Amino acid sequence: MPDSPRQQQTLISTGAVLLALLLALPVIVVVSYVFVPTGEIWSHLAATVLPDYIVNSLLLMLGVAIGTLLIGVSTGWLTSMCQFPGRGLFEWALLLPMAMPAYIIAYTYTGMLDFSGPVQTTLRELTGWGFGDYYFPDLRSIEGAAIMLTLVLYPYVYLLSRAAFLNQSICVLDASRTLGNGPWRTFLFVALPLARPAIIAGLSLALMETLADFGTVQYFGVSTFTTGIFRTWFGIGNAAAAAQLAAGLMCFVMILILVERYSRRRARYHHTSRRHQDIHRYSLRGMRAVAATGFCFGIVALGFLLPATQLLSWTLSVADQVLDARFMGLVTNSLELASYAAVLALLLALLLAYSQRLFPGKVLQSAVRLAGMGYAVPGPVIAVGVMIPFSFIDNSIDSWARSNLDISTGLMLSGTVVAVIFAYLTRFLGVSLQTVDSGLSKITPSMDEAGRSFGYGPLQILRQVHVPMLKGSLLTALLLVFVDVLKELPATLILRPFNFNTLAVRAYELASDERLAEAAPAALAIVAAGILPVILISWTITRTRRVAVTRDTP
């Protein structure tokens, strides 16, 4: 380890740039394959299934955008600016669907609402109807997929819009009232425009997750880019065509990012007043209070309570058959992968964020942004981008070993969990990086100066000064990545070694075979692991602002 501060600074900055390039490798590989000829396969895809991929992806995005905006913004306003029975409970309970992966809620509702499910069975018993005597909506459709995704992705919009409403200047809202605007006009023409950047950011995250979804659309039989990548890779066996489809999916993601930035253009959303008085909530009474409580409860019930209850019921019914040594092996595999990925992502994020703090130059800042872009790239794209270079490296090493040492090295990278963990790091480093960077930004630079006055180098300051002050942020980053890895399906499905399963993959396999009850224990374990981070996030937001209740009623 270099002793001098200058050597440490050089080592840190160089390591950060190299790390960013390494983590950007999957994206670079996918983009480079756009120019690789694929013969007639690409023209065949373009003439047959590609139009369906594009249209279905756009329709799915449209449905999720409408649903998440309506639910996320309305619940964000109600819980932050209105007082009604149960508000304190709903302000964190509305985040619980974040713990429910989309593919799991899709399996659960399908089991409940299918022809042989409890809902239709009860309906036939009560009415005496038989098959064909009544109409029941088909959940296995693009509309059904949009509803399932909306129920678990609206918290992105809710989370950011609520934080924006809580941090708005009370003076702006008071000015609106003095101009004769009631609560609804204040919301529509003052609060909503001010919260627009946060709302659009939340919507962008929800739509990125929509594009990245594989389990839901695959189970519902909806052809999108993610299912197309999987079929092209494993069905046709053409890596170049799969990479080109992945590049097309990346174009959708980049368009989302550009639209979000263009929507702001030169507009600025500053609060000119520095007064931060208590927020005065509107006290809802009568039917308005009942409607607000009922609406919030209905969202929580549909997005979490009903599917979680059904999963628990199925788990209890098959516990003696499923909860065995094999299931414990799945739990162990999942927890080990999630733990390794979370710890590594935390360490890398801490290095990158601290490097950016030490050397706020354009080159390093660009490198850090590049390293954090993986969260905007869907799992199938990351998987293809990891598999291609790792397979090339494995084949090159194996060829050299056979020629020179007369041995076979096998698939040391692409055939082991190394590829899986690398994909997780590329995909979820941005989550950890944002959390750590936010925590570092709250530490005054005078703390660094105090450390240097004691003769500490950059690494000593990080270890002895910053890390103790970042315990909360570090724990949050660790938990968020841990849960994201547990829920990740497409990257794990593509990259996992032979005879290696996780809870997410096993739940997908059993559900695909219509063995929904047997898939419930694995699904319920994933959901249970996600509850703690969700509550932690809500508690952090709630502490940001005190509120008071007024007698105003919309």
C-alpha positions as CSV (number, residue, x, y, z in Angstrom):
1,M,0.0,0.0,0.0
2,P,1.5,3.4,-1.0
3,D,2.4,5.5,2.0
4,S,2.5,9.0,0.6
5,P,-0.8,10.9,0.2
6,R,0.1,11.7,-3.5
7,Q,0.7,8.0,-4.3
8,Q,-2.6,7.1,-2.6
9,Q,-4.5,9.8,-4.6
10,T,-2.9,8.5,-7.9
11,L,-3.9,5.0,-7.0
12,I,-7.4,5.9,-6.1
13,S,-8.1,8.0,-9.2
14,T,-6.5,5.5,-11.6
15,G,-8.4,2.6,-10.0
16,A,-11.7,4.5,-10.2
17,V,-11.3,5.1,-14.0
18,L,-10.2,1.5,-14.7
19,L,-13.1,0.2,-12.6
20,A,-15.6,2.3,-14.5
21,L,-14.3,1.0,-17.8
22,L,-14.5,-2.6,-16.5
23,L,-18.1,-2.2,-15.3
24,A,-19.0,-0.6,-18.6
25,L,-17.7,-3.6,-20.6
26,P,-21.0,-5.3,-21.0
27,V,-22.7,-2.2,-22.5
28,I,-19.7,-1.5,-24.7
29,V,-19.8,-5.1,-26.0
30,V,-23.5,-4.9,-26.8
31,V,-23.2,-1.6,-28.6
32,S,-20.2,-2.9,-30.7
33,Y,-22.2,-5.9,-31.9
34,V,-24.6,-3.6,-33.8
35,F,-22.0,-3.7,-36.6
36,V,-21.5,-7.5,-36.6
37,P,-23.2,-9.2,-39.6
38,T,-25.7,-11.9,-38.6
39,G,-26.6,-13.2,-42.0
40,E,-30.3,-13.8,-42.6
41,I,-31.3,-14.2,-39.0
42,W,-31.7,-10.4,-38.3
43,S,-33.7,-9.9,-41.5
44,H,-35.9,-12.8,-40.5
45,L,-36.4,-11.3,-37.0
46,A,-37.2,-7.9,-38.5
47,A,-39.7,-9.4,-40.9
48,T,-41.5,-11.6,-38.3
49,V,-41.3,-10.8,-34.6
50,L,-39.5,-7.5,-34.3
51,P,-42.6,-5.4,-35.0
52,D,-44.4,-7.2,-32.2
53,Y,-41.5,-6.6,-29.9
54,I,-41.6,-2.8,-30.6
55,V,-45.4,-2.4,-30.5
56,N,-45.9,-4.5,-27.4
57,S,-43.0,-2.8,-25.5
58,L,-44.5,0.6,-26.4
59,L,-48.0,-0.4,-25.3
60,L,-46.7,-1.9,-22.1
61,M,-44.8,1.3,-21.3
62,L,-47.9,3.4,-22.1
63,G,-50.1,1.4,-19.8
64,V,-47.6,1.4,-16.9
65,A,-46.9,5.1,-17.3
66,I,-50.6,5.9,-17.0
67,G,-51.1,3.6,-14.0
68,T,-48.0,4.6,-12.1
69,L,-48.6,8.3,-12.5
70,L,-52.3,8.1,-11.4
71,I,-51.5,6.0,-8.4
72,G,-48.1,7.3,-7.4
73,V,-48.8,11.1,-7.6
74,S,-52.3,10.8,-5.9
75,T,-51.1,8.7,-3.0
76,G,-48.0,10.9,-2.7
77,W,-50.1,14.0,-2.3
78,L,-52.6,12.4,0.0
79,T,-50.0,11.0,2.5
80,S,-47.9,14.2,2.5
81,M,-50.4,17.0,2.4
82,C,-53.7,15.6,3.7
83,Q,-54.8,14.3,7.1
84,F,-57.2,11.3,7.2
85,P,-57.6,8.1,9.2
86,G,-54.7,5.7,8.7
87,R,-52.4,8.2,6.9
88,G,-49.5,7.4,9.2
89,L,-49.8,3.7,8.4
90,F,-50.2,4.2,4.7
91,E,-47.3,6.5,4.2
92,W,-45.0,3.4,4.6
93,A,-47.4,0.7,3.7
94,L,-47.8,2.1,0.2
95,L,-44.1,1.2,-0.3
96,L,-44.6,-2.5,0.5
97,P,-45.3,-3.5,-3.1
98,M,-41.7,-2.6,-3.9
99,A,-40.8,-5.8,-2.0
100,M,-43.1,-7.8,-4.4
101,P,-41.3,-8.7,-7.7
102,A,-43.5,-8.3,-10.8
103,Y,-43.2,-11.9,-11.9
104,I,-44.3,-13.1,-8.5
105,I,-47.4,-11.0,-8.3
106,A,-48.2,-12.1,-11.8
107,Y,-48.0,-15.8,-10.8
108,T,-50.1,-15.2,-7.7
109,Y,-53.0,-13.3,-9.4
110,T,-53.0,-15.8,-12.2
111,G,-53.5,-18.6,-9.7
112,M,-56.3,-16.7,-8.0
113,L,-58.1,-15.5,-11.1
114,D,-57.7,-18.4,-13.5
115,F,-60.7,-20.6,-14.4
116,S,-59.6,-23.2,-11.8
117,G,-58.7,-20.5,-9.2
118,P,-60.7,-19.7,-6.1
119,V,-62.4,-16.6,-7.5
120,Q,-64.0,-18.1,-10.6
121,T,-64.6,-21.4,-8.7
122,T,-66.6,-19.5,-6.0
123,L,-68.4,-17.6,-8.7
124,R,-69.6,-20.8,-10.4
125,E,-70.6,-22.4,-7.2
126,L,-72.7,-19.3,-6.2
127,T,-74.4,-18.9,-9.6
128,G,-74.5,-22.4,-11.0
129,W,-72.7,-21.2,-14.2
130,G,-70.5,-23.5,-16.3
131,F,-67.8,-23.0,-18.8
132,G,-68.7,-20.4,-21.4
133,D,-71.7,-19.1,-19.5
134,Y,-70.0,-16.0,-18.3
135,Y,-67.3,-13.5,-19.3
136,F,-64.2,-13.1,-17.2
137,P,-61.2,-10.8,-18.2
138,D,-58.1,-12.7,-19.4
139,L,-55.2,-11.7,-17.2
140,R,-52.7,-13.3,-19.5
141,S,-52.6,-10.4,-21.9
142,I,-50.7,-7.2,-22.4
143,E,-53.3,-5.3,-20.4
144,G,-52.9,-7.8,-17.5
145,A,-49.1,-7.5,-17.7
146,A,-49.4,-3.7,-17.5
147,I,-51.7,-3.9,-14.4
148,M,-49.3,-6.3,-12.7
149,L,-46.3,-4.1,-13.4
150,T,-48.2,-1.0,-12.3
151,L,-49.1,-2.5,-8.9
152,V,-45.4,-3.1,-8.0
153,L,-43.8,-0.1,-9.8
154,Y,-46.0,2.8,-8.7
155,P,-43.9,3.1,-5.5
156,Y,-41.1,4.6,-7.6
157,V,-43.4,7.6,-8.5
158,Y,-44.9,7.6,-5.0
159,L,-41.6,7.7,-3.3
160,L,-40.1,10.6,-5.3
161,S,-43.3,12.6,-5.6
162,R,-44.0,12.4,-1.8
163,A,-40.4,13.4,-1.0
164,A,-40.9,16.4,-3.4
165,F,-44.2,17.5,-1.8
166,L,-42.7,17.2,1.7
167,N,-39.7,19.4,0.7
168,Q,-41.7,22.2,-1.0
169,S,-41.6,25.6,0.5
170,I,-44.6,26.4,2.6
171,C,-44.4,30.0,1.4
172,V,-45.2,29.0,-2.1
173,L,-48.3,27.1,-1.0
174,D,-49.4,30.0,1.2
175,A,-49.0,32.4,-1.7
176,S,-51.4,30.2,-3.7
177,R,-53.9,30.3,-0.9
178,T,-53.8,34.1,-0.6
179,L,-54.6,34.3,-4.3
180,G,-57.9,32.4,-3.7
181,N,-56.8,29.0,-4.9
182,G,-58.3,26.0,-3.1
183,P,-56.5,22.8,-2.4
184,W,-57.2,21.2,-5.8
185,R,-56.0,24.3,-7.7
186,T,-53.0,24.6,-5.5
187,F,-52.2,21.0,-6.2
188,L,-52.7,21.2,-9.9
189,F,-51.1,24.6,-10.7
190,V,-48.5,25.0,-8.0
191,A,-47.4,21.8,-6.2
192,L,-47.6,19.5,-9.2
193,P,-45.4,21.7,-11.5
194,L,-42.8,22.1,-8.7
195,A,-42.7,18.3,-8.2
196,R,-42.5,17.6,-11.9
197,P,-38.7,16.7,-12.0
198,A,-39.1,14.2,-9.2
199,I,-42.3,12.7,-10.7
200,I,-40.6,12.3,-14.1
201,A,-37.6,10.8,-12.5
202,G,-39.8,8.2,-10.7
203,L,-41.7,7.5,-13.9
204,S,-38.4,7.0,-15.8
205,L,-37.3,4.4,-13.2
206,A,-40.7,2.6,-13.4
207,L,-40.5,2.5,-17.2
208,M,-36.9,1.2,-17.2
209,E,-38.0,-1.6,-14.9
210,T,-40.9,-2.3,-17.3
211,L,-38.5,-2.7,-20.2
212,A,-36.3,-4.9,-18.1
213,D,-39.1,-7.2,-17.0
214,F,-38.8,-10.8,-18.2
215,G,-40.8,-13.1,-15.9
216,T,-44.2,-11.3,-16.2
217,V,-44.2,-10.9,-19.9
218,Q,-42.8,-14.4,-20.5
219,Y,-45.5,-16.0,-18.2
220,F,-48.3,-14.0,-19.8
221,G,-47.1,-14.8,-23.4
222,V,-46.4,-11.1,-24.3
223,S,-43.6,-10.8,-26.8
224,T,-41.2,-7.9,-25.9
225,F,-37.5,-7.2,-26.3
226,T,-36.6,-9.1,-23.2
227,T,-38.3,-12.3,-24.2
228,G,-36.9,-11.9,-27.8
229,I,-33.4,-11.7,-26.4
230,F,-33.8,-14.9,-24.4
231,R,-35.4,-16.8,-27.3
232,T,-32.7,-15.6,-29.8
233,W,-29.9,-16.6,-27.4
234,F,-31.2,-20.0,-26.3
235,G,-33.6,-20.8,-29.2
236,I,-31.6,-19.8,-32.2
237,G,-28.2,-19.8,-30.5
238,N,-27.0,-16.6,-32.2
239,A,-25.1,-14.3,-29.9
240,A,-24.8,-11.5,-32.4
241,A,-28.6,-11.3,-33.1
242,A,-29.3,-11.4,-29.4
243,A,-26.8,-8.6,-28.8
244,Q,-28.4,-6.5,-31.6
245,L,-31.8,-7.0,-30.0
246,A,-30.3,-6.0,-26.7
247,A,-28.9,-2.8,-28.4
248,G,-32.4,-2.1,-29.6
249,L,-33.7,-2.4,-26.0
250,M,-30.9,0.0,-24.9
251,C,-32.2,2.5,-27.4
252,F,-35.5,2.5,-25.7
253,V,-33.8,3.1,-22.3
254,M,-31.7,6.0,-23.7
255,I,-34.8,7.6,-25.2
256,L,-36.4,7.5,-21.8
257,I,-33.3,9.2,-20.3
258,L,-33.2,11.9,-23.0
259,V,-37.0,12.5,-22.8
260,E,-36.6,13.1,-19.0
261,R,-33.8,15.6,-19.5
262,Y,-35.5,17.3,-22.4
263,S,-38.7,17.7,-20.5
264,R,-36.8,20.0,-18.1
265,R,-34.8,21.8,-20.8
266,R,-34.0,25.2,-19.4
267,A,-36.8,25.2,-16.8
268,R,-35.8,25.6,-13.2
269,Y,-37.7,24.5,-10.2
270,H,-36.1,26.5,-7.3
271,H,-37.7,27.5,-4.1
272,T,-36.9,31.2,-3.7
273,S,-37.7,31.3,0.0
274,R,-35.5,29.8,2.7
275,R,-38.3,29.6,5.3
276,H,-39.1,26.0,6.1
277,Q,-42.1,26.1,8.4
278,D,-44.2,23.2,9.3
279,I,-46.3,21.9,6.5
280,H,-50.0,22.3,7.2
281,R,-52.0,19.3,6.1
282,Y,-55.5,19.6,4.9
283,S,-57.8,17.8,7.3
284,L,-60.2,15.5,5.4
285,R,-63.6,14.8,6.9
286,G,-66.7,12.7,6.1
287,M,-66.8,11.0,2.7
288,R,-63.5,12.6,1.6
289,A,-61.7,10.9,4.6
290,V,-63.4,7.6,3.8
291,A,-62.5,7.8,0.1
292,A,-58.9,8.6,0.9
293,T,-58.6,5.8,3.4
294,G,-60.4,3.4,1.1
295,F,-58.3,4.3,-2.0
296,C,-54.9,3.9,-0.1
297,F,-56.1,0.6,1.5
298,G,-57.2,-0.7,-1.9
299,I,-53.8,0.0,-3.5
300,V,-51.9,-1.7,-0.6
301,A,-54.3,-4.6,-0.6
302,L,-54.0,-5.2,-4.4
303,G,-50.3,-4.6,-4.5
304,F,-49.2,-6.5,-1.4
305,L,-51.8,-7.9,1.1
306,L,-53.8,-10.1,-1.3
307,P,-50.8,-11.6,-3.1
308,A,-48.8,-12.0,0.1
309,T,-51.8,-13.7,1.8
310,Q,-52.2,-16.1,-1.1
311,L,-48.5,-16.9,-1.1
312,L,-48.7,-17.7,2.6
313,S,-51.7,-19.9,2.1
314,W,-50.0,-21.9,-0.7
315,T,-46.8,-22.1,1.3
316,L,-48.6,-23.6,4.3
317,S,-50.4,-26.1,2.1
318,V,-47.2,-27.5,0.6
319,A,-44.7,-26.8,3.4
320,D,-44.2,-30.5,4.2
321,Q,-43.5,-31.3,0.6
322,V,-41.3,-28.4,-0.5
323,L,-39.5,-27.1,2.6
324,D,-36.7,-29.7,2.5
325,A,-32.9,-29.8,2.0
326,R,-33.3,-28.8,-1.7
327,F,-35.2,-25.7,-0.7
328,M,-32.6,-24.8,1.9
329,G,-30.0,-25.1,-0.8
330,L,-31.9,-22.6,-2.9
331,V,-32.0,-20.3,0.1
332,T,-28.3,-20.7,0.7
333,N,-27.4,-20.0,-3.0
334,S,-29.6,-16.9,-3.1
335,L,-28.3,-15.5,0.2
336,E,-24.7,-16.1,-0.7
337,L,-25.0,-14.5,-4.2
338,A,-26.9,-11.5,-2.8
339,S,-24.4,-11.1,0.1
340,Y,-21.3,-11.3,-2.1
341,A,-22.8,-8.9,-4.7
342,A,-24.1,-6.4,-2.0
343,V,-20.7,-6.3,-0.2
344,L,-18.7,-5.9,-3.4
345,A,-21.1,-3.2,-4.8
346,L,-20.9,-1.3,-1.5
347,L,-17.0,-1.4,-1.5
348,L,-16.9,-0.3,-5.2
349,A,-19.4,2.4,-4.7
350,L,-17.5,3.7,-1.7
351,L,-14.3,3.8,-3.7
352,L,-15.9,5.6,-6.7
353,A,-17.9,8.1,-4.6
354,Y,-14.9,8.9,-2.4
355,S,-12.7,9.3,-5.5
356,Q,-15.1,11.8,-7.0
357,R,-15.1,13.7,-3.7
358,L,-11.3,13.8,-3.7
359,F,-10.8,14.6,-7.4
360,P,-13.9,16.5,-8.7
361,G,-12.5,16.6,-12.3
362,K,-14.5,16.0,-15.5
363,V,-12.7,12.8,-16.4
364,L,-13.3,11.1,-13.0
365,Q,-16.9,12.4,-12.8
366,S,-17.7,11.1,-16.2
367,A,-16.1,7.7,-15.2
368,V,-18.3,7.6,-12.1
369,R,-21.4,8.4,-14.1
370,L,-20.5,5.7,-16.5
371,A,-20.1,3.2,-13.7
372,G,-23.5,4.0,-12.3
373,M,-25.4,3.7,-15.6
374,G,-25.8,0.0,-15.3
375,Y,-29.1,0.3,-13.3
376,A,-30.6,1.9,-16.4
377,V,-29.6,-1.2,-18.5
378,P,-32.0,-4.1,-18.4
379,G,-30.8,-7.5,-17.0
380,P,-31.0,-9.4,-20.3
381,V,-28.7,-6.7,-21.9
382,I,-26.2,-7.0,-19.1
383,A,-26.3,-10.8,-19.3
384,V,-25.6,-10.8,-23.1
385,G,-22.9,-8.2,-22.6
386,V,-21.2,-10.4,-19.9
387,M,-21.6,-13.7,-21.6
388,I,-19.9,-12.7,-24.9
389,P,-16.5,-11.4,-23.6
390,F,-16.4,-14.0,-20.8
391,S,-17.0,-16.8,-23.3
392,F,-14.3,-15.4,-25.5
393,I,-11.8,-15.3,-22.6
394,D,-12.7,-18.8,-21.5
395,N,-12.3,-20.2,-25.0
396,S,-9.0,-18.4,-25.5
397,I,-7.6,-19.7,-22.3
398,D,-8.8,-23.2,-22.9
399,S,-7.4,-23.3,-26.4
400,W,-4.0,-22.1,-25.1
401,A,-4.0,-24.7,-22.3
402,R,-4.9,-27.5,-24.7
403,S,-2.1,-26.6,-27.1
404,N,0.6,-25.9,-24.5
405,L,-0.3,-27.9,-21.4
406,D,-2.6,-30.6,-22.9
407,I,-5.3,-29.8,-20.4
408,S,-8.7,-28.3,-20.5
409,T,-9.5,-25.3,-18.3
410,G,-13.2,-25.4,-19.0
411,L,-15.5,-22.4,-18.4
412,M,-13.7,-20.6,-15.6
413,L,-15.7,-17.4,-16.0
414,S,-18.8,-17.9,-18.1
415,G,-19.6,-21.2,-16.5
416,T,-19.4,-20.1,-12.9
417,V,-21.0,-17.7,-10.5
418,V,-18.2,-15.2,-11.4
419,A,-20.2,-14.2,-14.4
420,V,-23.4,-13.9,-12.4
421,I,-21.8,-11.7,-9.7
422,F,-20.1,-9.5,-12.3
423,A,-23.5,-9.0,-14.0
424,Y,-25.1,-8.1,-10.6
425,L,-22.3,-5.5,-10.0
426,T,-22.8,-3.9,-13.4
427,R,-26.6,-3.9,-13.0
428,F,-26.9,-2.7,-9.4
429,L,-23.8,-0.6,-8.6
430,G,-25.8,2.5,-9.4
431,V,-28.2,1.9,-6.5
432,S,-25.3,1.6,-4.0
433,L,-23.4,4.5,-5.6
434,Q,-26.3,6.9,-5.3
435,T,-26.9,6.1,-1.7
436,V,-23.2,6.4,-0.7
437,D,-22.7,9.6,-2.7
438,S,-25.7,11.1,-1.0
439,G,-24.3,10.3,2.4
440,L,-20.9,11.7,1.5
441,S,-22.3,14.9,0.3
442,K,-23.7,15.6,3.8
443,I,-20.2,15.4,5.3
444,T,-18.6,18.9,5.4
445,P,-15.2,19.2,3.7
446,S,-13.8,20.6,7.0
447,M,-13.8,17.0,8.2
448,D,-11.3,16.1,5.5
449,E,-9.2,19.1,6.4
450,A,-9.2,18.0,10.0
451,G,-8.0,14.5,9.1
452,R,-5.2,15.9,6.9
453,S,-4.1,18.2,9.8
454,F,-3.5,15.0,11.8
455,G,-1.3,13.7,9.0
456,Y,-3.9,11.2,7.7
457,G,-3.8,10.1,4.0
458,P,-6.9,9.8,1.9
459,L,-7.5,6.1,2.8
460,Q,-7.0,6.8,6.5
461,I,-9.5,9.7,6.3
462,L,-12.0,7.4,4.6
463,R,-11.6,4.6,7.1
464,Q,-11.4,6.6,10.3
465,V,-13.5,9.7,9.5
466,H,-16.0,9.0,6.8
467,V,-17.0,5.4,7.3
468,P,-18.2,5.9,10.9
469,M,-20.3,8.8,9.8
470,L,-21.7,6.9,6.9
471,K,-23.0,3.9,8.8
472,G,-26.7,4.6,8.0
473,S,-26.0,5.2,4.3
474,L,-23.8,2.2,4.0
475,L,-26.4,-0.1,5.6
476,T,-29.1,1.3,3.3
477,A,-27.0,0.7,0.2
478,L,-26.1,-2.8,1.4
479,L,-29.8,-3.7,2.0
480,L,-31.1,-2.3,-1.3
481,V,-28.6,-4.1,-3.4
482,F,-29.1,-7.3,-1.4
483,V,-32.9,-7.2,-2.1
484,D,-32.4,-6.2,-5.8
485,V,-30.1,-9.2,-6.3
486,L,-32.6,-11.6,-4.7
487,K,-35.3,-10.4,-7.1
488,E,-33.2,-10.4,-10.3
489,L,-34.4,-13.0,-12.7
490,P,-33.3,-12.6,-16.4
491,A,-29.6,-12.1,-15.7
492,T,-29.6,-15.0,-13.3
493,L,-31.5,-17.2,-15.7
494,I,-29.1,-16.6,-18.5
495,L,-25.8,-16.7,-16.7
496,R,-26.3,-19.2,-13.9
497,P,-24.1,-22.3,-13.9
498,F,-25.5,-25.7,-14.7
499,N,-27.4,-27.3,-11.9
500,F,-27.3,-24.0,-9.9
501,N,-30.6,-22.5,-8.9
502,T,-31.8,-19.6,-6.8
503,L,-35.1,-18.7,-5.3
504,A,-36.0,-16.4,-8.2
505,V,-35.2,-19.0,-10.8
506,R,-36.9,-21.8,-9.0
507,A,-40.1,-19.8,-8.5
508,Y,-40.0,-19.0,-12.3
509,E,-39.5,-22.6,-13.3
510,L,-42.3,-23.9,-11.1
511,A,-44.7,-21.2,-12.1
512,S,-43.9,-21.8,-15.8
513,D,-45.0,-25.4,-15.2
514,E,-48.2,-24.1,-13.6
515,R,-47.1,-25.5,-10.2
516,L,-48.0,-22.2,-8.5
517,A,-48.4,-23.6,-5.0
518,E,-45.0,-25.2,-5.1
519,A,-43.5,-21.9,-6.3
520,A,-45.0,-20.0,-3.4
521,P,-42.3,-20.7,-0.7
522,A,-39.5,-19.4,-2.9
523,A,-41.6,-16.4,-3.9
524,L,-42.6,-15.6,-0.3
525,A,-39.0,-15.8,0.9
526,I,-38.0,-13.1,-1.7
527,V,-40.9,-10.9,-0.6
528,A,-40.1,-11.2,3.1
529,A,-36.4,-10.2,2.5
530,G,-37.6,-7.0,0.8
531,I,-39.8,-5.7,3.5
532,L,-37.0,-4.3,5.8
533,P,-35.4,-2.0,3.2
534,V,-38.8,-0.7,2.2
535,I,-39.7,0.3,5.8
536,L,-36.2,1.8,6.2
537,I,-36.7,4.0,3.1
538,S,-40.1,5.2,4.3
539,W,-38.7,6.1,7.7
540,T,-35.9,8.1,6.2
541,I,-38.2,10.1,4.1
542,T,-40.6,10.8,6.9
543,R,-37.9,12.3,9.1
544,T,-37.1,14.9,6.5
545,R,-40.0,17.2,7.4
546,R,-42.3,18.0,10.3
547,V,-45.9,18.7,9.5
548,A,-49.0,20.2,11.2
549,V,-52.7,19.9,10.5
550,T,-55.0,22.7,9.5
551,R,-58.7,22.8,9.4
552,D,-58.9,23.3,5.6
553,T,-60.9,20.8,3.7
554,P,-60.7,20.2,-0.1
